[in-house]
Amino acid sequence: MSQESSKIKTKAKEPDYVGHRQRLKARFLADLGHSMPDYELLELLLMMAIPRRDVKPLAKKLLEHYGNLAGVLAATPDELMKVGGIGSGTALICSLVHVCTSRICGENLKDKDTPILTNMQRVIEFCRTRIGYAGQEQLLVIYTDVHGKYIKDSIEQAGTINAVVISPRDIVEKALLYKASRIIIAHNHPSGDCIPSKEDIDMTKKLKEALKTVSIALDDHIVISSRGYYSMRERLPFMNVW
């Protein structure tokens, strides 16, 4: 081998996905992702956690499994890690994005001069972002002051895919702890059907009576899903729920 040829260094070929990633980043920056389909946005997110792999198949697999981008991000880390190819770091990033999105929606409820129920759409958007895409039923409680202004929100109960057990006593205790004078509760129906069951209505009546004993008002019980909502205050006054 000549001295000249010995100086020639072979350069390893970059994997095909490297160029693809650069193109995705450029497209995102062009219009902040508004023209990109969900699987490409999810690809970009997965790239942050998985630096040396083609993640397009994984992005499409997750969307097929959870139905849409919101469903992927709303899944718990434990649920995500049951999907092949998802590790703890990737699951953490997805959950972090969902929490940040919920915080942003929550800002629309906080520090306002008017009761939160004066803008029902704002409340619905918050409830849907917080629990509407969850794969199991969850109970969200929003605590407000005597004027209906936001104090705090929390997920107090979590159940199975089609049921959540609600303890009026636990909710009353939390409301007193947070010095709330009014509360709004919401729970999700993963099936997408927002019509409340008889058990939902009966539980609402029991909770309303329990809260009344400590002079706390139940302003609404909202059944939420990824596709719609059902406000018992708006639609069930004739059943003496309100």
N, C-alpha and C positions, 0 to 999 in steps of 0.2 A: 504494500500500500504506500503510495507516494505521500510526501509530507503535506502536499496541498490537499489531497483527498482526506487525510486524517483530520484536517481542520474543519471539514464540513460536518456540521451537526444536524442531525435529523430532528425535525420538530414534530412532536406528536400532534395528530389531528384532533382538533377540539370536537367534543360530542355535538351532535346536531342540535340538541336542546339549548346549547349556549347561545347560538345566534337567535333562536326562537325567543328566548328570554329577553334578549336585548330589544327585539322588535316589539314584544309585548309591553315592555317598559316605555318605549317611545310612543306607542299608540295610546297608552294610558295618559302620558304627560300631554299629548296633543289636545285632549279635551277632558282630562281628568276621569277618563273611563266611561263617559256617558254613552258612547257608541259601542261599547264592548259588551258581548253577551256574558251571562252569569258565569259560565264555565271559565272564561278567560280572567274575569275578576278573581274567581276562586283560585285559579292557577297562580296569579300574582301573589296572593296571600300565602299559598302553600310554598311558594318559592322562598319566602322568608325563613321558613322552618326546615325546608328540605333543599339544600343548596346544590346537590350533585345528583339530580335525578330528573327525568322527564315526568312532570307531575300532571300533565294533561289527562292521562287515563284516570288518575286518582280523583281529579276534580270532577270529571264526568261521572265517575262511580259514586261519589258522595252526593251529587245532585240527583242522580237516579234513586239513590237510597232514601234521601230526605225530601225529595220533591222539588225543592227550590233553594236558593241561596240563603234565605232567611231561616229555613229549616235546618240547614247545615250549621249555621252560626249559633242557633238557639240550642242545639244539642249539648248535653253535658259532656265534660271531658271523658267520663267513664263510657258514655254511649259512643262517642267518636272513636275511642280506642278499640272498640269492638270491630270496627271496620278495618279490614286488612290494609296495611300501609300507613296507618295513623299512629304515631307515637305520642308521648306525653307533651313534647314541645309543640307539635302541630296542634294538638287538642287545646293547649293553653292559648295559643295565638288566636284560634277561632273563638274561643270563649271570651277572650279579652276584647275582641272586636264587638261581640254582642253586648258585653257589659258597657263598653264605651257608648254604643248606640243607645242603650237604655238610659244612660246618664244624660245624653244629649236631649232625648225626648223628655226626660224628667225635668230638665231645666225649664221647659215650657210650662210646668206646673208650679214651679217654685218662684218665690219672690214676686208674686203678682199682687196687685191691689184689689183684685176681685176674686170671689169664690171660684174654685176650679170648675164647678159644674155650670158656670155661665158659658163655658166653651166645651160642649160635650165632645166635639171632634178631637180636641186636644187630649181629653181623658181617654178616649177610645184608642187613639194612636199610641199613647203611652202603654195602655194595658196590652195592646196587641204586640208591641215591641218587647214588652217585659215577659209575657207568658203565652201569647197567642200562637206561637209556633212550637211550643214544647210538646214532646211526645207523650208526656204523662199529665194528668190533671194536676193543676197547682192552684193555690188560693193566694191571691194578691190582696193586701189590705192597704188602703191609703188613709192615713190619719190626718184630720184637719182640725183647725181651731173652731171656736164658736161661730166665726164668720164664714167658715167653709174654706179657709186658706190652708194651703199645704203645710204639714208639719214633717211627715215622714211616710215612707212606704216600705213594705217588706213582704216577702213570701213567707207566710206563716205555716202553711201545710202543703204537703206534696203527696200524691196518691198513685193510683195505677193508671193505666191507659184510659179507663172509663169511669173512675170514681175518685173522689177526694173526701176524706173524713174531716169535718169541720167541728171544732170544739168551741162553742160559744163562750165558755168560761175562759179559755186561753185568750180569745180575742178581747174580751172585756178587760182582762188583766193587763194586756199590752196597751189597750187604749188608755187605761188609767195611768200606766207607767209613762206614756208619752204625753200625758195631760191633754188628750184629744177630747173635743166636745162632739165631734161628728166623725163618721168613717164612711168610706165607700169600699165595697168588696167586689172582687172580680175573680171568676175562675174560668179556665179554658176547657173547651171540648175538642180534643185532638181529632175527633171524627169530622169536624167542620160544621156540624149541625148545632146551631146556637139555641135551639128551643130548650128551655129548662125542663127538667123532669119534675115529677110530683115531689120527689125527695128534695130537689133543689129548692122548690117553693116552700115546702114544709120547714126545711132547715132555715130559710130566710126569715120566716115568721118567728121561729124560736130564737134566732139571734137578735132580731129586732126587739123582742120582749126582754131578753136578757140585758141588752144595752139600756133599755128604758129604765131598768131598776137602778141604774147609776147615772141617769140623766144624760146619756149619750145617744145621739141620733144616728140611725142608719140611713144614709142619703140615697144609696142605690146598691143593687146587686147586679153586676153586669156579667153576662155569659159571653165569652169572647172566643174567636177562632181566627185562623189566618184569612178567612173569607168574609166574616161578618161579625155582628154582635147583637145582643138582646138585652135591653135595659128593662129590668122588672119595674122600676119606678115609672117608666114611660108607658109600659104595656100591660101592667097587671094591677092598676088601682082598684078595679072592680072586685078583685079577690081579697080585698082588705089587707094586702101586703103593705100598701101605703094609703 
